[in-house]
Amino acid sequence: MSPLIQVRAFAVHVFTATGAALALTALFYAVEGQWTSMFLCLGIALIIDAVDGTIARYVGVAGVLPRWSGDLLDLVVDFATYVFVPAYAIAAGGILPAPLALPAGALIVITGAIYFADRQMKLPGNYFRGFPALWNGLAFYLFLIRPAPWFALLIVIAFSVLTFMPFKFLHPIRVKRFRALNVTAVLIGSMLAIGALIYELHPAMWVTAGLLLIGLYFLVVGSTDRERPAP
């Protein structure tokens, strides 16, 4: 096998692993209380996560470099960017009641770790089973709307429970049902999120309202598929 093909395949793994570097950078900004910069890093990591699998399949990474597991690498990076850094931000960002902030952060990382270990996290049709530990997105909404601390705590507890509930959560790209609408919602939501970051998470009310509507749509649209998930 050509060394060039192997180098190209390994470069895809490096590309995926840059998400871990972005997680470290995001954590650095979080410690400094620079929440906009933190979410920008997590957003870039999200883009990498969205495209690296497609690139890996195109290059044939699994066949060229069977020594390294792209799936495991993806899970390691995703846990850092989707769960660990957002958990720190939620716990340290003044979002929750101070005495319960650290326990709530611990709850997030524990439930997130268990979810990532679930071999049945995926359902037929490319749905996720339960809330798929998208704590980066939920953290963004909490910093955006800044609910009362006790209400924010209830939100964290509720989504921790929803992690293990047998309902369908949509993958906006891979699920065929309503795909055009889903992709459109992702693009609009991304533009609104960029606008919110430009205004330091204090955007116009219509931006916040639009983001809330899109978030609610993705939370409930999977439940409109009447085919029951396997137990």
Secondary structure, DSSP 8 states (H G I E B T S, - for coil): --HHHHHHHHHHHHHHHHHHHHHHHHHHHHHTT-HHHHHHHHHHHHHHHHHHHHHHHHHTHHHH-TTS-HHHHHHHHHIIIIIIHHHHHHHHTT-S-HHHHHHHHHHHHHHHHHHHT-TT-EETTTEEES----HHHHHHHHHHH---HHHHHHHHHHHHHHTTS--EE--TTT--TTHHHHHHHHHHHHHHHHHHHHTTT---HHHHHHHHHHHHHHHHGGGG--S----
